[in-house]
Amino acid sequence: MISEAEEKYMVINGKVMPVSEAGDILAGSSRTIYEVIKVVSGIPLFLEKHMERLEASAKLINYSVANIMNSIRESITELIKANNSPEKNIKIIVYNMGNPVPDFMAYFIRSSYPTPEQYETGVHGILLKEERNNPNAKVVNSSYKERVAAALAEAKAYEALLVNREGEITEGSRSNIFFVRNGKVLTAPKGNVLIGITRVYVFDLCKKLGIEIVEEPILVSVLGEMDGVFMTGTSPKILPISTIGDMSFNSSKNPVIKALIKSYDDVVEKYIKEKTIG
């Protein structure tokens, strides 16, 4: 049985089956990539962009999932129907990448979303000296997850901001990180981070709203110059960060961050409406 799987049914290579019958399928599998998609009102949010990123992750480790892409898309639809459309995240895992046709599975996972109060006041973050070997690919790395989880639990923090050996803040442990300074949005260069789906929308929204966005290394030493900080991701969407260690930021009241939150929520609502009508 897959320990993190929730709900009654999962999908393995296009076949819907009870989670209780899955067994330890991943044992001994070769290179493994994954993707996480949020389900809202029965709609897998931004499914097309998640599928593009899954293929991008595969290419970064010299493989491809193009020959199973349609099957994965169809399986997501069947998985949602079989479980009566729970409002949770779906995890897609592609494994045995060395085979002519890779294997894949998809299942619902325990999903924690920020509360209205957390959007209103912001969340607590910490700095963590940690680097991912291939930041642009979503590759399964259990030891990394365990180290991050331990650090978050010890500090009672919502997110860990990763710091590389040059003293630069690259990304969050499960998110992209942005800063606001003098009305501009700053974030680490794309070569140093996983290109999150929400991150892409933030760039688009900044352009539409006339907000300058700059990709540049963000040193820990300049944190005190920032007017606000926010994280982005599948579960949190755009979430203000109010504290990093013992430093405080008025992020939830920052006009730039508030405008981006509102605009992103509008994008999500429009996508769900269009897919529902379709």
C-alpha positions as CSV (number, residue, x, y, z in Angstrom):
1,M,0.0,0.0,0.0
2,I,1.3,3.5,-0.9
3,S,1.6,5.2,2.6
4,E,0.9,8.7,1.4
5,A,-2.1,7.8,-0.8
6,E,-5.5,9.0,0.4
7,E,-9.1,8.3,-0.8
8,K,-10.2,4.8,-1.9
9,Y,-8.9,4.6,-5.5
10,M,-5.7,5.3,-7.3
11,V,-4.5,4.8,-10.9
12,I,-1.6,2.6,-12.1
13,N,-0.7,2.6,-15.8
14,G,-4.2,3.8,-16.7
15,K,-6.1,1.3,-14.5
16,V,-8.2,2.4,-11.6
17,M,-7.7,0.2,-8.6
18,P,-8.2,0.3,-4.8
19,V,-5.3,1.9,-2.9
20,S,-5.4,-1.1,-0.5
21,E,-4.3,-3.4,-3.4
22,A,-1.4,-1.3,-4.7
23,G,1.4,-2.8,-2.6
24,D,4.9,-1.4,-2.6
25,I,5.1,-0.8,-6.3
26,L,8.0,1.7,-6.3
27,A,10.5,-0.7,-4.7
28,G,13.5,-1.1,-6.9
29,S,12.3,1.3,-9.6
30,S,14.7,3.4,-11.6
31,R,14.8,7.2,-12.1
32,T,11.6,8.7,-10.7
33,I,9.9,12.1,-11.4
34,Y,6.7,13.5,-10.1
35,E,4.1,16.3,-10.3
36,V,1.4,17.6,-7.9
37,I,-1.8,19.0,-9.2
38,K,-4.5,20.7,-7.2
39,V,-8.1,19.7,-7.8
40,V,-10.8,22.4,-7.4
41,S,-14.5,21.8,-8.0
42,G,-13.6,18.6,-9.8
43,I,-11.1,20.4,-12.1
44,P,-7.4,19.6,-12.2
45,L,-6.0,23.1,-12.0
46,F,-3.7,24.1,-14.9
47,L,-3.4,20.5,-16.0
48,E,-1.8,21.5,-19.3
49,K,1.1,23.4,-17.7
50,H,1.7,20.6,-15.2
51,M,1.9,18.1,-18.0
52,E,4.4,20.3,-19.8
53,R,6.5,20.5,-16.7
54,L,6.4,16.7,-16.2
55,E,7.9,16.3,-19.7
56,A,10.5,19.0,-18.9
57,S,11.5,17.2,-15.7
58,A,11.9,14.0,-17.7
59,K,14.1,15.7,-20.4
60,L,16.4,17.1,-17.7
61,I,17.4,13.5,-16.8
62,N,17.5,12.4,-20.4
63,Y,14.1,10.7,-20.7
64,S,10.7,11.5,-22.0
65,V,7.1,10.9,-21.0
66,A,5.6,11.9,-24.3
67,N,4.4,8.4,-25.1
68,I,2.3,8.1,-21.9
69,M,1.1,11.8,-21.7
70,N,-2.4,11.2,-23.1
71,S,-2.9,8.2,-20.8
72,I,-1.8,10.3,-17.8
73,R,-4.3,13.0,-18.7
74,E,-7.2,10.5,-19.1
75,S,-6.2,8.8,-15.8
76,I,-6.4,12.0,-13.9
77,T,-10.0,12.5,-15.1
78,E,-10.9,8.9,-14.1
79,L,-9.2,9.2,-10.7
80,I,-11.2,12.3,-9.9
81,K,-14.5,10.7,-10.9
82,A,-13.7,7.4,-9.1
83,N,-13.2,9.3,-5.8
84,N,-16.1,11.7,-6.2
85,S,-14.0,14.8,-6.8
86,P,-12.3,15.5,-3.4
87,E,-10.8,18.9,-2.9
88,K,-7.2,17.7,-2.6
89,N,-4.0,17.4,-4.5
90,I,-3.2,14.6,-6.9
91,K,0.4,13.3,-7.1
92,I,1.6,11.8,-10.3
93,I,4.7,9.6,-10.2
94,V,6.5,8.3,-13.3
95,Y,9.0,5.6,-12.6
96,N,11.1,2.9,-14.4
97,M,12.1,5.7,-16.7
98,G,14.7,3.5,-18.4
99,N,11.9,1.3,-19.9
100,P,10.7,1.8,-23.5
101,V,7.3,2.8,-21.9
102,P,7.7,4.2,-18.4
103,D,5.3,3.2,-15.6
104,F,3.1,5.8,-13.9
105,M,0.7,6.1,-11.0
106,A,-1.5,8.8,-9.7
107,Y,-3.3,9.2,-6.4
108,F,-4.8,11.8,-4.0
109,I,-2.5,12.9,-1.2
110,R,-3.1,14.6,2.1
111,S,-3.4,18.3,1.3
112,S,-2.9,21.2,3.6
113,Y,-4.0,24.7,2.4
114,P,-3.4,28.0,4.1
115,T,-6.2,29.3,6.2
116,P,-7.9,32.7,5.6
117,E,-6.0,34.0,8.7
118,Q,-2.7,33.0,7.2
119,Y,-3.4,34.9,4.0
120,E,-4.4,37.9,6.2
121,T,-1.4,37.9,8.5
122,G,1.3,35.9,6.6
123,V,3.2,32.8,7.7
124,H,6.5,32.1,9.4
125,G,9.6,31.0,7.4
126,I,13.1,30.0,8.2
127,L,16.5,30.0,6.4
128,L,17.9,26.6,5.6
129,K,21.3,25.9,4.1
130,E,20.3,23.3,1.5
131,E,20.7,22.9,-2.3
132,R,18.9,20.6,-4.6
133,N,21.1,18.8,-7.1
134,N,18.8,19.5,-10.1
135,P,16.5,22.3,-9.1
136,N,14.7,22.4,-12.4
137,A,13.5,18.8,-12.2
138,K,10.9,17.4,-9.9
139,V,12.9,14.2,-8.9
140,V,12.0,12.2,-5.9
141,N,14.5,12.8,-3.1
142,S,13.4,11.2,0.2
143,S,16.5,12.3,2.3
144,Y,16.0,15.9,1.3
145,K,12.3,15.9,2.3
146,E,13.2,14.4,5.7
147,R,15.8,17.0,6.4
148,V,13.4,19.8,5.5
149,A,10.6,18.3,7.5
150,A,12.7,18.1,10.6
151,A,13.9,21.7,10.3
152,L,10.3,23.0,9.8
153,A,9.0,21.0,12.8
154,E,11.8,22.2,15.1
155,A,11.2,25.9,14.2
156,K,7.4,25.5,13.9
157,A,7.6,27.2,10.5
158,Y,5.4,27.0,7.4
159,E,8.2,27.1,4.8
160,A,12.0,26.9,4.6
161,L,13.9,29.3,2.3
162,L,16.8,27.5,0.9
163,V,20.2,29.1,1.0
164,N,23.1,28.0,-1.3
165,R,26.8,28.0,-0.6
166,E,27.1,31.6,-2.0
167,G,24.6,32.8,0.7
168,E,21.8,33.3,-1.9
169,I,18.2,32.5,-1.2
170,T,17.1,30.4,-4.2
171,E,13.7,29.0,-3.5
172,G,11.5,27.5,-0.9
173,S,11.6,23.8,0.1
174,R,8.2,23.3,-1.7
175,S,7.6,26.7,-3.3
176,N,9.1,29.6,-5.2
177,I,10.1,32.7,-3.2
178,F,9.6,36.4,-4.2
179,F,10.6,39.6,-2.6
180,V,9.2,43.2,-2.9
181,R,11.5,46.2,-2.7
182,N,10.5,49.7,-3.7
183,G,7.6,48.5,-5.7
184,K,9.6,45.9,-7.7
185,V,9.3,42.1,-7.4
186,L,12.6,40.2,-7.1
187,T,13.2,36.5,-7.4
188,A,16.1,34.1,-8.0
189,P,17.2,33.4,-11.6
190,K,15.2,30.6,-13.3
191,G,18.4,28.4,-13.7
192,N,18.6,28.1,-9.9
193,V,15.0,27.1,-9.1
194,L,12.2,24.8,-10.1
195,I,10.0,26.7,-12.4
196,G,6.7,26.5,-10.6
197,I,3.4,26.9,-12.4
198,T,2.3,29.7,-10.1
199,R,5.7,31.3,-10.6
200,V,5.0,31.5,-14.3
201,Y,1.6,33.2,-13.6
202,V,3.3,35.7,-11.3
203,F,5.5,36.8,-14.1
204,D,2.5,37.1,-16.4
205,L,0.5,39.1,-13.9
206,C,3.4,41.4,-13.1
207,K,3.6,42.3,-16.8
208,K,-0.2,42.9,-17.0
209,L,-0.2,45.0,-13.8
210,G,2.8,47.0,-14.8
211,I,4.9,45.7,-12.0
212,E,8.6,45.4,-12.7
213,I,10.0,41.9,-12.0
214,V,13.7,41.2,-11.8
215,E,15.5,37.9,-11.7
216,E,18.7,38.2,-9.7
217,P,20.5,36.5,-6.9
218,I,19.0,37.4,-3.5
219,L,21.6,37.5,-0.8
220,V,20.6,36.7,2.8
221,S,22.5,39.9,3.8
222,V,20.0,42.1,2.0
223,L,16.8,40.7,3.6
224,G,16.5,43.7,5.8
225,E,16.0,45.9,2.7
226,M,12.9,44.1,1.6
227,D,9.4,45.5,2.0
228,G,7.6,42.2,1.7
229,V,8.1,38.5,1.0
230,F,5.8,35.9,-0.5
231,M,5.8,32.3,-1.6
232,T,4.0,30.6,-4.5
233,G,3.0,27.0,-5.1
234,T,0.3,24.5,-6.0
235,S,-1.2,24.5,-2.5
236,P,-0.5,27.9,-1.1
237,K,-1.1,29.9,-4.4
238,I,0.4,33.3,-3.5
239,L,1.0,33.4,0.3
240,P,2.6,36.3,2.2
241,I,5.5,35.5,4.5
242,S,5.5,37.7,7.6
243,T,8.6,36.5,9.4
244,I,11.9,34.8,8.4
245,G,13.7,33.7,11.5
246,D,13.6,36.8,13.8
247,M,13.0,39.3,11.0
248,S,9.5,40.7,10.4
249,F,7.9,41.9,7.2
250,N,4.5,43.6,6.6
251,S,4.0,41.4,3.6
252,S,0.2,40.8,3.9
253,K,-0.4,44.6,3.7
254,N,2.0,45.3,0.9
255,P,0.1,46.7,-2.1
256,V,2.1,44.8,-4.7
257,I,1.5,41.5,-3.0
258,K,-2.2,42.2,-2.4
259,A,-2.6,43.0,-6.1
260,L,-0.9,39.8,-7.2
261,I,-3.0,37.7,-4.8
262,K,-6.2,39.2,-6.2
263,S,-5.2,38.9,-9.8
264,Y,-4.1,35.2,-9.3
265,D,-7.4,34.3,-7.6
266,D,-9.2,35.8,-10.6
267,V,-7.1,33.6,-13.0
268,V,-7.9,30.5,-11.0
269,E,-11.6,31.3,-11.0
270,K,-11.7,32.0,-14.7
271,Y,-9.8,28.7,-15.5
272,I,-12.3,26.6,-13.4
273,K,-15.3,28.3,-14.9
274,E,-14.0,27.7,-18.5
275,K,-13.2,24.1,-17.8
276,T,-16.5,23.5,-16.1
277,I,-18.5,24.9,-19.0
278,G,-16.3,23.0,-21.5
